[in-house]
Structure formats: structure tokens, C-alpha cells
């Protein structure tokens, strides 16, 4: 049964939520009151799912025993609770979720990969990242789009954390180009493991390509040009002989993009790199040496 809209919700919901501010169920007093209020609520015939504020509070307050109790009574793990657990960053709470049937590799949302991708919360805590890996978190599991925890790691993670996640090669160069620092370090690590440096984004993932093609999906070189990252442009041309003539999904080349962005120095650099030569690498190298 639900309560009538013109009456307040059962007081037990508020009482349960407030108790986890005091402590967890290993506190004898809290334990006794918690079960008293929980039993009283259920005896009134109200559905268990309406206790979501109490479960949310237990996760926010990092009370794993209270979380376990509510889940054992039939509460279901929804996206809201997972998001709160990410913000709380409690291994004990995450362990209860896992033990209660939560799939650690389930995408957080349709367009957002599993919880391991939340590196903005864990980037300074490699121990937490390792904790997830030890429990089966897969850094290469994506969502509807070809976005994985490794995609976010290539863009955001510290070098030690990225090394931890980098088990084999995936097409991550575009994400690495977007890093605020150490982009070339990460690109080198990817290249050393065979990651392609000259493929248009999502070229091997049709679903992602069809969803994102209107943005002008190009090569890492084109993205570096668009972001004005001259050191990365030089690196891609000189070390990986990136092809400036490859068109993106809107039919534009890196040169076209540089002109649109009014990066005259990059236009000149890219045009010189496109000069026909029996040794394209030598031509590109000569051009970038003048940047």
C-alpha cells in the first residue's frame, strides 16, 4: 500500500535515515532502534521500496551494515544508489552492493560506462582502482557508445593509474589527445602496445559512429589540430607519420580544420607535411622541425 498524497510519509522513514548519522548497526543502541523502526514500518504494510531515503542515507553515511539490512529486506540496487556510492567512496559499501548482486561491470547509464570510469573520484586513489580490478572490474567494458573506463583513463588518469588499467591495446588515442597534460606520454604508451594512431574515431564501432558522426569524427591528428595542441600535432606527424589528408565524417581534413580555426601556423605545417615524397616520414619530419 501507498500512503495518501495529503498525508506525510511514515515517520519511520525519517527515523531510519537519521539513525545512520549516529552510527552503523554494530552500535548496539543504533541496531536496536533501527530494527524497531524497520519492523514497525513493515508491519504497517508499506512497500519496502519506499524506504529509498533510508538506503540513500545509509550509503551516504557509509554504513555498510545498514545498507546490507535494507537490501536483505528486498530493496533493489538502482542507479541512484550506485551514484551515491561513487560519491561516498566506501569500499565496505561497494562490497555490500557486490555481495547483494550488483554487477560491477554494469554501465552506470546508457551513455556512460561502468563505475570504474569514475576516475575523477578515484584518480588520486590508485588503491581504490586496484580494489575494483581485484573484484573483476573490466576497464574495457563500454556502454551504448564505444566508451570504456580506459577511455576516461586515457583522458584523465595519472600515469601510474593508467598503467594499472592498460592491460592490452584499445583505440584510445583520441581520448589521450584530450588530456590536459602528459598526452604524449600516454600516446607513447598506447603506440608501444599497437594502438592505432591514424584511425578516425569510432571507425571500428558502427553504433558509436552512427550516433556521433555529425560531430566530425576524425583522426587523433585532426582532434589535436582542433584543440590547438601544437606539440601533439608535431609528435603525431614526426613520430607516427600521421596522414593530414584523411577526412573526417563531415568530409574535412586536418588542414580544413586548421583553416577553420584560423591556426595559420598549423595550416602551413600540415600542408608541408602533405608534399609528395618518396619518404613521407622525412617530409613530415622536415616540416615539423620548423614549427
GIURFEN-V767981 format. One record per pair of residues at least 24 apart in sequence whose ideal C-beta (glycine too) atoms are under 8 Angstrom apart, sorted by the first residue. I is the first residue (numbers start at 1). GAP is how many residues later the second one is. Records with the same first field share a line. If there is no record, write none. Layout:
BEGIN
I: GAP, GAP
END
This chain:
BEGIN
1: 44, 45, 46
2: 44, 45, 48
3: 43
9: 41
10: 31, 34, 36
12: 25, 26, 28, 29
13: 28, 37, 38, 40, 41
14: 39
16: 25, 35, 38, 41
17: 36, 37, 39, 40, 41
18: 39
19: 47
20: 34, 37, 38, 41, 43, 46
21: 36, 40
23: 40
24: 39, 40, 41, 42
25: 38, 40, 41, 44
26: 39
34: 32, 35
35: 34
38: 31, 32, 35
42: 31
48: 25, 26, 27
49: 25, 26, 27
51: 24
52: 26, 28
55: 26
56: 24, 25, 28
59: 25, 26, 29, 31, 34
60: 24, 27, 28
62: 26, 28, 30, 31
63: 30
64: 26, 28, 29, 31, 32
67: 26, 29, 30
68: 28, 31, 32
71: 25, 26, 29
72: 28
77: 24, 25
79: 29, 30
82: 26, 33
83: 25
85: 30
86: 29, 32, 35
87: 34
89: 32, 33, 36, 39
91: 37, 40
94: 37, 38
98: 37
104: 28, 31, 32, 33
105: 31, 32, 33, 36
107: 34, 35, 36, 37
108: 35
109: 34
110: 33, 34
111: 32, 33, 34, 36
112: 31, 35
113: 28, 29, 30, 34, 35, 36, 38, 39
114: 24, 27, 29, 35
116: 33, 49
117: 30, 31, 32, 34, 35, 36
119: 30, 33, 34, 37, 38, 42
120: 36
122: 39
123: 33, 34, 35, 38
124: 34
126: 32, 34, 35, 38
129: 32, 35, 36
130: 34
133: 31, 32
139: 26, 28
140: 27, 28, 30
144: 63, 64, 67
145: 57, 60, 62, 63, 66, 67
146: 25, 56, 59, 61, 62
147: 61
151: 24
154: 25, 32, 36
155: 24
159: 26, 27
162: 24, 27
163: 26
166: 24, 27
168: 25
169: 24, 25, 26
170: 25
171: 24, 25, 28, 30, 32, 33
173: 24, 26, 47
174: 27, 46, 49
176: 44
177: 43, 46, 47, 50, 52, 55
178: 45, 49
183: 46, 48, 49
184: 47, 48, 51
187: 33, 45, 48, 49
191: 48, 49
197: 39, 43, 45
198: 42, 44, 45, 48
200: 46, 48, 49
209: 40
213: 36, 37
214: 35, 36
215: 34
216: 32, 33, 34, 36, 41
217: 31, 32
218: 28, 29, 30, 31, 34, 36, 39
219: 24, 27, 29, 35
221: 25, 33
222: 24, 26, 30, 31, 32, 35
225: 29, 32, 33, 36, 38, 41, 45
226: 31, 35
228: 33, 35, 38
230: 35, 36, 61
233: 33, 36, 37, 55, 58
234: 35, 54, 57
237: 32, 33, 36, 47, 48, 50, 51
238: 46, 47, 50, 51
241: 39, 40, 43
242: 42
244: 26, 27, 29, 30
245: 29
265: 26
END
